[in-house]
Amino acid sequence: MEEQASSSSSSSTGASSSQLQPSLDDCLKLLRGERDEQRLAGLLLVTKFCSKDDHTAIRKVYDSLGSQFLHRLLRTGIGKGSDVGSDNRDAYLQLSITVLAAFCRVPQIAASEEMINKIPLILETISKEAGSPIIEDCYEYLFLVSTASEEGVQTLYKSGGLNVLASQMMILPDGSHMIELALRLVQIIVIKLPSENVYSEHPTDLSMVVCAVAKQFAVLQNALKFEALLLLSTILSNRYSAPVYDALRLMENDVWSTNLRIGIVAILQNRVAPSHKLHALVLAECVISIVGERWLIGEMNLTGSQVSLPADRCILLILESSRVEIAVLLNDLAYLKYEASNASSNRENILVKQRNLGVAFSLVEKIIKLISSFGGEESTANAIISESTFTKIISGLNETIGVVLDYIRDAKEHGQMKGDDLLAAVRVIGSYLAEAPDACKDKVIELLGCMLSIEGEDELSPFYSICFLLPMLCQITLKTGGCKILASSGAFREVVGYLIALIDQNNFTSEDNGSIFLACDTILNLLLKQEQIKFPSDDPSFIRLSVALSRWAEGMDDASIIMMASSICSLILDLTSEEALLNHPDFTSGDIGNLSKLIRRSFVMCGQDLISDDAKAEVDLFQIITSGLNVNKSNLGHQVGLYFGSKSCLFKDSTKMSVHHHSIYFYRLWCCYGGSPLSTITIHNPGADFHRGAQVHVNPMWNPGTRVHLGPLVTLCTIAYQVLGSNPSGHIVF
């Protein structure tokens, strides 16, 4: 009986307790109450038994409460309202934000205007309440509202959200849910909003984000590390990221770049998805663009960590990963372009692979640049990296350049000479061969003409491929063997055509000037070795070049330009003949005058000591000019010897002079250096008839009435007027 009584009593107590426990409907009644106290009580009850994942219940609570009371509660908690007593502001703030974050778990509520309009208040709370327990709910609220609608992320941005996030991310706990949400909020901003606005308006904020996320990328060893990697590569690889680069360069320390090196090495040396390795390579390429190639070698130990990796681990991993990417991507591209059944349907896939290939090529070029900065001395390199590492790098580069050359050969066999991937391949080949001109020599000789003929997608004729190979061409033409390669393959014509095209642009940049001088050096090397190689002396491309060079130097005061142009022109004149010049369709009588003026200016510069003492190159060029013209500079004022092919003559301070062919061009030079006007000039052209009765203009230095005997009338009529003076003091009748 006692047991039954006890059981009955227990059952009665449980039923009574069940009846006393409030239900959701009881909470909803309180929320609909007229007094704020009732609504507060209803909210407190809701937070205790309403699950965040129960969207139906959350929707009922939201509809019952309405938006006005929660808004007033939030403002009071922040300190901007007076509708509710202010003694418990912290409690009101925590309650309002917790409920708001819960409401926004329903996408329709998160996208509502009421929730979007509260974003500025939430951002203000984050700024004022750093370290408060409610901050996590603030970040969750912002994330839910921003992902629910376009208006949400736009309001976040316009309300200064990026500035708030940037200022707070560095102080958030490593690996916390808050840092994860902050990271995702920045990702939403940079992906969904116009990049040209975000990057130009907030470069400093984005640089602060990079620093904060770089720390997480280095220290974390969970899935959030990959999210940090994605955000970093997204920010830094954007086409509008230049202002962010500048802001990062102004940072007082480079801890951020060290953190990125640590994170990238961790990704590349572990077994991760190929996409993650690719993002790591993209990020590495961006960092090097900001801080330089020396970043590839450096410390990799976190503050307080006992683990330390070798300084050369980064460069070896990046080189090896890039080499693997290049080999795989080139193989895939060759298949898609030449073997796949429908190449047109693979267009998008090809573009993606070409873009990824560009990243790998760029990294290889940066490694080549770093190695070349050692000056080719292993002792210098060994002071920075070990000898074994240096050997590994050179071996890897040789192998990769060989693979790229094979890709060029494959394109040649399929008749493909156009494509940005091919142009990028030529660029990386040119970068390496400029430092190691003898590498892969047989393949280079075989494919040189092909490489010089490659065009980019937007090019109408080869231009950049020649530009990329110029440093290598300049190197190999220092030796006779290299000149023979250029002459026998006809590749010299591509270089001449490139130089003419560059000069004709007529709006040079400093980079263009560098390319012009490289091309000039290459051609100069070739012309100086004309006697040792089989060289087409009558090639019309050189006549076009002489015209372009004389026009290029016209109006220039730079001694290096004048001397370079003059030296090449003098060697070209030594190759060709008057007849070839005059018969060329692109050569006019005015061009003869330009050529003579050019060479005269080079003589004047040397004669008047206008070349600086340290400009040894210009002095060397003058020696080439005088050699081409066979001039005895020591007695230049009284005796000028001119040499043109197999024809020679001597100008002397005397009453008679015999001149063969186009030596008359340079009579004016002789006069400028002190030669007395000649009383009689006989222009002798064997086998030609003499003409009389023509009137011609002569140099004003000549006395009126000077008698001239000449060969073909066309010689003097075409040349003498332009060269010997267009404003004469007399004329001759003969």
C-alpha positions in Angstrom: 0.0 0.0 0.0 2.8 2.3 0.9 4.5 1.6 -2.5 1.2 2.3 -4.3 0.8 5.6 -2.3 4.4 6.6 -3.2 3.9 5.7 -6.8 0.6 7.7 -6.9 2.3 10.7 -5.3 5.2 10.6 -7.8 2.8 10.4 -10.7 0.8 13.3 -9.5 3.9 15.5 -9.0 5.2 14.7 -12.6 1.8 15.6 -14.1 1.7 18.8 -12.1 5.3 19.7 -13.3 4.4 19.0 -16.9 1.4 21.3 -16.6 3.6 24.1 -15.1 6.3 23.9 -17.9 5.6 26.6 -20.5 5.0 25.6 -24.1 5.9 27.4 -27.3 2.4 28.7 -27.5 2.8 30.2 -24.0 6.0 32.0 -25.2 4.2 33.3 -28.3 1.5 34.7 -26.1 4.1 36.6 -24.1 5.8 37.8 -27.2 2.5 39.3 -28.4 1.9 41.0 -25.1 1.4 44.7 -24.9 4.1 45.4 -22.2 7.8 45.2 -22.9 8.2 43.1 -19.7 6.0 40.4 -21.2 8.0 40.4 -24.4 11.3 40.2 -22.5 10.0 37.3 -20.6 8.9 35.6 -23.8 12.3 36.1 -25.4 14.1 34.6 -22.4 12.0 31.5 -22.5 12.4 31.1 -26.3 16.2 31.1 -26.0 16.0 28.2 -23.5 14.0 25.7 -25.5 13.8 26.8 -29.1 16.4 25.0 -31.3 18.4 27.1 -33.7 17.7 24.6 -36.4 14.0 24.6 -36.0 13.2 27.0 -38.7 9.4 26.6 -38.3 9.5 27.5 -34.6 11.9 30.4 -35.3 9.5 31.8 -38.0 6.6 31.7 -35.5 8.6 33.5 -32.9 9.7 36.2 -35.4 6.1 36.7 -36.6 4.8 37.0 -33.0 7.4 39.4 -31.8 7.6 41.7 -34.8 10.6 43.9 -35.7 10.1 47.1 -33.7 10.6 45.7 -30.2 13.8 43.9 -31.1 15.2 46.9 -32.9 14.5 49.1 -29.8 16.1 46.5 -27.6 19.2 46.5 -29.7 19.5 50.3 -29.7 19.1 50.4 -26.0 21.8 47.7 -25.5 24.2 49.8 -27.7 23.3 52.9 -25.7 21.3 54.7 -28.3 17.7 54.1 -27.0 15.6 55.2 -24.0 12.5 53.1 -24.4 13.8 50.5 -22.1 15.6 51.0 -18.8 19.3 51.3 -19.2 20.4 49.5 -16.1 20.8 46.2 -17.9 22.2 47.3 -21.2 24.7 44.5 -21.5 22.0 41.9 -20.9 19.7 43.6 -23.5 22.5 43.8 -26.0 23.4 40.1 -25.6 19.8 39.0 -25.7 18.9 41.1 -28.8 21.9 40.0 -30.8 21.5 36.3 -29.8 17.9 36.4 -31.0 18.7 38.3 -34.2 21.4 35.7 -35.1 18.9 32.9 -34.4 16.2 34.6 -36.6 18.7 34.9 -39.5 19.1 31.2 -39.7 15.9 31.4 -41.7 17.1 32.6 -45.1 13.8 34.5 -45.8 14.2 36.5 -42.5 17.9 37.1 -43.1 17.1 38.6 -46.5 14.5 40.9 -45.1 14.9 44.7 -45.1 14.6 44.8 -41.3 17.6 42.6 -40.9 19.7 44.3 -43.6 19.1 47.7 -42.0 20.6 46.5 -38.7 24.0 45.7 -40.3 25.5 49.2 -39.3 24.4 48.7 -35.7 26.0 45.2 -35.6 29.3 46.6 -37.1 29.3 49.3 -34.5 28.9 46.7 -31.8 31.9 44.7 -33.1 34.0 47.8 -33.0 33.0 48.8 -29.5 32.7 45.4 -27.8 35.9 43.7 -28.9 36.5 40.6 -26.7 32.8 40.4 -25.6 31.1 37.0 -25.7 28.4 38.5 -28.1 31.0 39.1 -30.9 30.6 35.6 -32.2 26.9 36.1 -32.7 27.6 39.4 -34.4 29.8 37.7 -37.0 27.3 35.0 -37.5 24.5 37.6 -38.0 26.6 39.4 -40.6 27.5 36.2 -42.4 23.9 35.0 -42.6 22.5 38.3 -43.8 25.3 38.8 -46.3 24.9 35.4 -47.9 21.1 35.7 -48.0 20.9 38.5 -50.6 22.9 40.8 -52.8 21.6 43.8 -50.8 23.0 42.3 -47.6 26.6 42.2 -48.9 26.3 45.6 -50.5 25.0 47.1 -47.2 27.9 45.4 -45.4 30.4 47.0 -47.7 28.8 50.4 -47.8 28.6 50.5 -44.0 32.3 50.1 -43.6 32.3 46.4 -43.1 35.6 45.7 -44.7 37.3 48.3 -42.5 35.8 46.8 -39.4 36.8 43.3 -40.4 40.3 44.3 -41.2 40.8 46.1 -37.9 39.5 43.2 -35.9 40.8 40.0 -37.6 44.3 40.3 -36.2 43.0 40.2 -32.5 40.6 37.3 -33.0 41.7 33.9 -31.5 43.6 31.7 -33.9 41.3 29.1 -35.5 38.2 30.3 -33.7 34.7 30.3 -35.2 34.9 34.1 -35.3 38.0 34.2 -37.5 36.4 31.6 -39.8 33.3 33.8 -40.2 35.4 37.0 -40.6 37.4 35.2 -43.3 34.3 34.1 -45.1 32.8 37.6 -44.9 35.9 39.1 -46.6 35.7 36.3 -49.3 32.0 37.3 -50.0 33.0 41.0 -50.4 35.9 40.4 -52.8 34.0 37.9 -54.9 30.5 39.4 -55.1 31.3 43.1 -55.4 33.0 44.9 -58.3 36.8 44.4 -57.8 37.7 47.7 -59.4 35.8 49.5 -56.6 36.8 47.3 -53.7 40.6 47.3 -54.5 40.8 51.0 -55.3 38.8 52.1 -52.3 40.3 49.8 -49.6 43.9 48.8 -50.5 45.1 49.3 -46.9 42.2 47.3 -45.4 42.8 44.5 -47.8 46.6 44.5 -46.9 45.6 44.2 -43.2 43.4 41.3 -44.1 46.3 39.6 -45.9 48.5 40.0 -42.9 45.8 38.6 -40.5 44.9 35.7 -42.8 48.6 34.9 -43.5 49.0 34.2 -39.8 46.1 31.8 -39.8 47.5 30.2 -43.0 50.8 29.5 -41.3 49.6 28.3 -37.9 46.5 26.3 -38.7 46.6 22.6 -39.5 42.9 22.0 -40.3 40.4 22.6 -43.1 40.4 26.3 -42.3 44.0 26.5 -43.6 42.6 25.8 -47.1 40.0 28.5 -46.8 42.7 30.9 -45.8 44.7 29.8 -48.9 41.8 30.4 -51.2 41.1 33.9 -49.8 44.8 34.9 -50.0 45.1 33.7 -53.6 41.8 35.4 -54.5 42.8 38.8 -53.1 46.4 38.8 -54.4 45.8 37.4 -57.9 43.0 39.8 -58.8 43.8 42.0 -61.8 43.1 45.1 -59.7 45.3 44.1 -56.8 48.2 46.6 -57.6 47.2 49.1 -54.8 47.2 46.2 -52.3 50.7 45.2 -53.5 51.8 48.8 -52.8 50.2 48.8 -49.4 51.9 45.6 -48.5 55.3 46.9 -49.6 54.8 49.8 -47.1 54.4 47.5 -44.2 56.9 48.1 -41.4 57.8 44.4 -41.3 57.5 41.4 -43.6 56.1 38.9 -41.1 53.2 38.4 -43.4 55.5 37.2 -46.2 57.3 34.8 -43.9 53.9 33.4 -42.7 52.9 32.9 -46.4 56.2 31.1 -47.1 55.5 28.8 -44.1 52.0 28.1 -45.2 52.9 27.5 -48.9 55.7 25.1 -48.0 53.2 23.2 -45.7 50.8 22.8 -48.6 53.4 21.8 -51.2 55.2 19.2 -49.1 52.1 17.4 -48.1 49.6 15.2 -49.9 46.7 17.6 -50.7 44.3 18.0 -53.6 45.9 19.3 -56.9 43.7 22.4 -56.7 45.2 23.3 -53.4 48.7 23.0 -54.7 47.8 25.2 -57.7 46.4 27.9 -55.4 49.6 27.7 -53.4 51.6 28.3 -56.6 49.4 31.2 -57.5 49.9 32.7 -54.1 53.7 32.2 -54.3 53.8 33.9 -57.7 51.9 36.9 -56.2 54.2 37.2 -53.2 57.3 37.2 -55.3 55.8 39.9 -57.5 55.4 42.0 -54.3 58.7 41.4 -52.4 61.0 40.0 -55.0 62.7 36.7 -55.9 64.8 36.5 -52.7 61.6 35.6 -50.9 62.1 32.1 -52.3 64.9 31.5 -49.8 64.4 32.4 -46.2 63.5 31.3 -42.7 60.5 29.2 -42.0 60.1 28.9 -38.2 57.0 30.1 -36.4 57.3 32.2 -33.3 57.5 29.9 -30.3 57.8 26.8 -32.5 60.6 24.3 -32.1 60.4 23.1 -35.7 62.7 24.8 -38.2 63.0 24.0 -41.9 66.0 24.6 -44.2 66.0 28.1 -45.9 66.1 26.5 -49.4 63.1 24.2 -48.9 60.7 26.8 -50.4 62.6 27.3 -53.7 63.0 23.5 -54.2 59.3 22.8 -53.5 58.1 25.6 -55.8 60.4 24.6 -58.6 59.5 20.9 -58.4 55.8 21.6 -58.1 56.0 24.1 -61.1 57.9 21.5 -63.2 55.2 18.9 -62.5 52.5 21.3 -63.4 54.2 22.3 -66.6 54.7 18.7 -67.7 51.1 17.7 -67.0 49.6 20.8 -68.4 51.6 20.7 -71.6 50.7 17.1 -72.1 47.0 17.9 -71.5 47.1 20.9 -73.9 48.8 18.9 -76.6 46.1 16.3 -76.4 43.2 18.8 -76.3 44.6 20.8 -79.2 45.8 18.1 -81.6 44.2 14.8 -80.7 40.8 15.4 -79.0 37.8 14.6 -81.2 36.3 18.1 -80.9 38.8 20.7 -80.0 36.3 23.6 -80.2 34.2 22.1 -77.4 37.3 22.0 -75.2 37.9 25.7 -75.6 37.1 26.6 -72.0 39.1 23.7 -70.7 42.1 24.8 -72.8 41.8 28.4 -71.6 41.9 27.3 -67.9 44.9 25.1 -68.5 46.7 27.9 -70.4 46.1 30.2 -67.5 47.4 27.7 -65.0 50.4 27.1 -67.3 51.2 30.8 -67.2 51.5 30.7 -63.4 53.9 27.8 -63.5 56.0 29.4 -66.3 56.1 32.7 -64.3 57.5 30.9 -61.2 60.2 29.2 -63.3 61.1 32.6 -64.8 61.4 34.1 -61.3 63.6 31.2 -60.2 65.8 31.8 -63.3 66.0 35.5 -62.4 67.1 34.7 -58.8 69.8 32.3 -60.0 71.0 34.8 -62.6 71.3 37.5 -59.8 74.1 35.4 -58.3 76.2 36.6 -61.3 76.9 33.1 -62.6 79.4 32.5 -59.7 78.7 29.4 -57.7 80.6 30.9 -54.8 78.0 33.7 -54.5 75.1 31.2 -54.8 76.7 28.9 -52.2 76.7 31.7 -49.7 72.9 31.7 -50.0 72.0 28.1 -50.9 74.0 25.0 -50.8 76.0 23.6 -53.7 73.7 20.6 -53.9 70.6 22.8 -54.0 72.1 24.9 -56.8 72.9 21.8 -58.8 69.3 20.5 -58.3 67.9 23.8 -59.5 70.0 23.9 -62.7 69.3 20.3 -63.4 65.6 20.8 -63.0 65.6 23.9 -65.2 67.4 22.1 -67.9 65.0 19.3 -67.9 61.9 21.6 -67.9 63.2 23.7 -70.8 63.7 20.5 -72.8 60.1 19.6 -72.1 58.9 23.0 -73.3 61.0 22.8 -76.4 59.4 19.4 -77.1 56.0 21.2 -76.9 57.2 23.8 -79.4 58.3 20.9 -81.8 54.9 19.3 -81.4 53.2 22.5 -82.4 55.5 22.9 -85.4 54.7 19.4 -86.6 51.0 20.2 -86.4 51.4 23.5 -88.2 50.4 25.6 -85.1 52.4 28.8 -84.9 49.8 30.9 -83.1 48.7 30.8 -79.4 49.3 32.5 -76.1 50.5 29.2 -74.6 53.2 28.9 -77.4 54.2 32.5 -76.8 54.5 31.9 -73.1 56.6 28.8 -73.9 59.0 30.9 -76.0 59.2 33.5 -73.2 60.4 31.0 -70.6 62.8 29.4 -73.0 64.2 32.8 -73.8 64.6 33.7 -70.1 66.7 30.6 -69.5 68.7 30.6 -72.6 69.7 34.3 -71.9 71.5 32.9 -68.9 72.6 29.6 -70.3 72.8 30.0 -74.1 74.4 26.6 -74.7 71.5 24.7 -72.9 69.6 22.3 -75.1 71.7 23.5 -78.1 70.6 21.0 -80.7 66.9 21.5 -80.0 67.3 25.3 -80.0 69.1 25.2 -83.4 66.4 23.0 -84.8 63.5 25.1 -83.5 65.0 28.7 -83.6 63.2 29.7 -86.8 60.0 28.2 -85.5 60.2 30.0 -82.2 60.8 33.4 -84.0 57.7 32.8 -86.1 55.3 32.2 -83.2 52.5 34.7 -82.7 50.3 35.5 -79.7 46.5 35.2 -80.2 46.1 39.0 -80.7 49.2 39.5 -82.9 49.1 39.9 -86.6 52.8 39.1 -87.1 55.6 37.7 -84.8 56.8 40.4 -82.4 56.9 39.3 -78.8 58.5 36.0 -79.6 61.4 37.8 -81.1 61.5 40.2 -78.1 61.7 37.2 -75.7 64.5 35.6 -77.6 66.6 38.7 -78.1 68.8 38.3 -74.9 69.7 34.8 -76.0 70.3 35.9 -79.6 72.6 38.7 -78.4 74.5 36.2 -76.3 75.1 33.6 -79.0 76.1 36.1 -81.7 79.1 37.1 -79.6 80.6 33.9 -81.2 81.0 33.1 -84.8 79.0 29.9 -84.4 76.0 31.8 -83.2 76.2 34.2 -86.1 76.3 31.3 -88.5 73.1 29.9 -87.0 71.3 33.2 -87.5 72.7 33.7 -91.0 72.0 30.1 -92.3 68.5 29.9 -90.9 67.6 33.4 -92.1 66.6 34.2 -88.5 68.5 37.5 -88.8 65.7 38.8 -91.0 63.2 38.3 -88.1 65.4 40.4 -85.8 65.8 43.1 -88.4 62.1 43.2 -89.0 61.4 43.4 -85.3 63.8 46.3 -84.9 62.2 48.2 -87.7 58.8 47.6 -86.3 59.9 48.8 -82.8 61.4 51.9 -84.2 58.4 52.7 -86.3 56.2 52.7 -83.2 57.7 56.1 -82.5 56.6 56.1 -78.8 59.4 54.4 -77.0 59.3 53.3 -73.4 62.4 52.6 -71.3 61.6 48.9 -71.9 61.4 49.4 -75.6 64.7 51.2 -75.6 66.2 48.2 -73.9 64.8 45.9 -76.6 66.0 48.2 -79.4 69.6 48.1 -78.1 69.5 44.3 -77.7 68.4 44.0 -81.3 71.0 46.5 -82.4 73.7 44.6 -80.5 72.6 41.3 -82.1 72.7 42.8 -85.6 76.0 44.6 -84.9 77.5 41.3 -83.8 76.4 39.7 -87.0 77.7 42.5 -89.3 81.1 42.5 -87.6 81.5 38.8 -88.4 80.4 39.1 -92.0 83.7 37.9 -93.4 83.6 34.7 -91.3 80.1 33.6 -92.1 78.1 33.0 -95.3 76.1 36.2 -95.3 73.7 37.5 -98.0 75.3 40.9 -98.5 72.6 42.2 -100.8 69.7 41.4 -98.4 67.1 44.2 -98.8 66.1 44.0 -95.1 69.3 45.8 -94.2 68.5 48.7 -96.5 65.2 49.1 -94.8 67.0 48.9 -91.5 69.4 51.7 -92.5 66.5 53.9 -93.3 64.7 53.2 -90.0 67.9 53.7 -88.0 68.7 57.1 -89.6 65.1 58.2 -88.8 65.3 56.9 -85.3 68.4 58.9 -84.5 67.1 62.0 -86.2 66.4 64.6 -83.5 67.9 62.5 -80.7 70.7 63.9 -78.5 71.6 60.6 -76.8 75.1 59.7 -77.8 74.5 56.0 -77.4 71.6 56.1 -79.9 73.5 58.2 -82.5 76.7 56.1 -82.2 74.8 52.7 -82.4 72.7 53.8 -85.4 75.7 55.2 -87.1 77.9 52.1 -86.6 75.3 49.8 -88.0 74.6 52.0 -90.9 78.3 52.3 -91.8 78.6 48.5 -91.7 75.5 48.2 -93.9 77.0 50.7 -96.4 80.1 48.5 -96.4 77.9 45.6 -97.4 75.8 47.1 -100.1 76.3 49.3 -103.2 74.9 52.6 -104.5 72.9 50.8 -107.1 71.2 48.5 -104.5 70.4 51.5 -102.4 68.9 53.6 -105.2 66.9 50.7 -106.7 65.3 49.7 -103.4 61.6 50.8 -103.4 61.8 52.0 -99.8 64.9 54.1 -100.2 64.5 57.7 -101.3 66.9 60.5 -102.1 66.0 62.0 -98.7 67.2 58.9 -97.0 70.6 59.4 -98.4 70.7 62.8 -96.7 69.6 61.3 -93.4 72.3 58.7 -93.6 75.1 61.2 -94.2 73.8 63.5 -91.5 73.7 60.6 -89.0 77.3 59.6 -89.7 78.4 63.2 -89.7 76.8 63.6 -86.2 78.8 60.7 -84.9 82.0 62.2 -86.2 81.1 65.6 -84.6 80.4 64.0 -81.3 83.8 62.3 -81.2 85.6 65.3 -82.6 84.1 67.7 -80.1 84.5 65.3 -77.1 80.7 65.1 -76.6 81.0 61.5 -75.4 81.5 61.2 -71.6 84.7 59.7 -70.3 83.0 56.6 -69.0 81.0 55.9 -72.1 83.4 53.3 -73.4 80.7 51.6 -75.5 80.2 54.7 -77.6 84.0 54.9 -78.1 84.0 51.3 -79.3 81.1 52.1 -81.7 83.1 55.1 -83.1 85.9 52.7 -83.9 83.5 50.5 -85.8 82.3 53.5 -87.8 85.8 54.6 -88.7 86.7 51.1 -89.5 83.7 50.8 -91.8 84.6 54.0 -93.5 88.4 53.3 -93.4 89.0 56.7 -91.8 92.3 57.8 -90.3 90.9 59.8 -87.4 94.3 61.2 -86.4 94.5 63.4 -89.5 90.7 63.7 -90.1 90.8 67.4 -91.0 93.1 66.9 -94.0 92.7 63.3 -95.1 89.6 61.1 -95.1 89.8 57.7 -96.6 86.5 56.1 -97.5 86.0 52.4 -98.0 82.9 50.9 -99.7 83.0 47.3 -100.5 85.9 46.8 -103.0 85.9 50.5 -103.9 88.2 53.0 -102.1 89.2 56.6 -102.6 91.2 59.3 -100.9 90.1 62.9 -100.2 93.1 65.2 -99.9 93.6 68.9 -99.4 94.5 69.4 -103.1 93.1 70.7 -106.3 91.9 67.4 -107.6 90.0 64.4 -106.2 88.9 61.1 -107.7 85.9 59.5 -106.1 84.4 56.1 -106.9 80.6 55.5 -106.7 78.8 56.9 -103.6 81.9 58.2 -101.8 80.7 61.7 -102.8 78.1 61.3 -100.0 80.7 62.1 -97.4 82.5 65.0 -99.0 80.6 67.2 -96.6 82.1 65.3 -93.7 85.5 66.1 -95.0 84.8 69.8 -95.3 83.4 69.9 -91.7 86.7 68.7 -90.4 88.8 71.4 -92.0 89.2 70.3 -95.6 89.6 73.1 -98.0 87.0 73.5 -100.8 88.2 71.8 -103.9 88.7 73.8 -107.1 88.1 70.8 -109.4 86.2 67.6 -108.7 86.2 64.7 -111.1 83.6 62.1 -110.3 84.8 59.0 -112.1 82.6 56.1 -112.9 84.3 53.8 -115.4 82.3 52.8 -118.4 79.7 55.5 -118.0 78.9 58.2 -120.5 79.5 61.8 -119.6 76.6 64.2 -119.6 76.8 68.0 -120.1 74.5 70.9 -119.9 72.8 70.0 -116.6 72.5 72.4 -113.7 73.0 71.1 -110.2 73.3 72.6 -106.7 76.5 72.2 -104.8 77.8 72.7 -101.3 78.0 76.4 -100.3 81.6 75.8 -99.3 82.4 75.4 -103.0 83.3 78.6 -104.9 80.8 79.7 -107.5 81.8 78.4 -110.9 83.6 75.3 -109.7 83.8 72.9 -112.7 82.7 69.4 -112.1 83.2 66.4 -114.4 80.9 63.6 -113.6 79.8 60.2 -114.7 76.1 59.3 -114.8 74.1 62.4 -114.2 71.6 60.6 -112.0 74.3 60.0 -109.4 74.8 63.7 -108.6 71.2 64.8 -109.3 69.9 62.1 -106.9 72.5 62.4 -104.2 74.5 65.6 -104.2 71.6 67.9 -103.8 70.5 66.1 -100.6 73.9 65.5 -99.1 76.0 68.4 -100.3 73.6 71.3 -99.5 70.1 72.3 -100.1 70.8 76.0 -99.7 73.7 76.6 -102.2 75.6 79.8 -102.9 76.2 79.0 -106.5 75.6 76.6 -109.3 77.6 74.8 -112.0 76.9 74.5 -115.7 78.8 71.8 -117.5 
